[in-house]
């Protein structure tokens, strides 16, 4: 199984789309860092490191990461169908279940990679912006927990889109479903807590740190 996952990761690295995804992820982190540099520490909006890492997390995990994973999962699961590679793969001793499971694990790894990449940029940004009295090992650890939770929970929340991508015979259904799936989260997230997986993840985030709890409340 690990060999199949390694193969999927190698295929992922060759996708041109990955360069664009990481470039946009970098821009989102830079935007949060720029805000930290431009806002005075006397302002309640940026008087602690928690303000910076929760801003970077919101930029990444609320809309961008779910859209990226939804689009990625759709294209990732359809590649074999488009290139007629699925028939050749199934000749080898690999079942469809193993193939789809390895792709799902690869999606989880991508989600974690984007979250941890943003986490590292945020830590560096905290030192670059300077002036945070609470930038210490405790808040750095709290930020890590929040980003790690986001990488896992957003991936879990996108699994219904993965299911549609596996069953569907075209891009239209899963991509359309992904957009409809995210619409209530963008418009009225609080109303869908406990019903929709993405807003429900906010309940878990709130236990990461006091700053994460403030982020969820706001």
Secondary structure, DSSP 8 states (H G I E B T S, - for coil): -HHHHHHHHHHHHT-HHHHHHHHHHHHHHHHHHHHHHHS-TTSTTSSSHHHHHHHHHHHIIIIIHHHHHHHHHHHHHHHHHHTTHHHHHHHSS--HHHHHHHHHHHHHHHHHHHHHHHHHHHHHHHHHH---TT-SHHHHHHHHHHHHHHHHHHHHHTHHHHHHHHH-SSHHHHHHHHHHHHHHHHH-TGGGTTTSHHHHHHHHHTTT-HHHHHHHH-
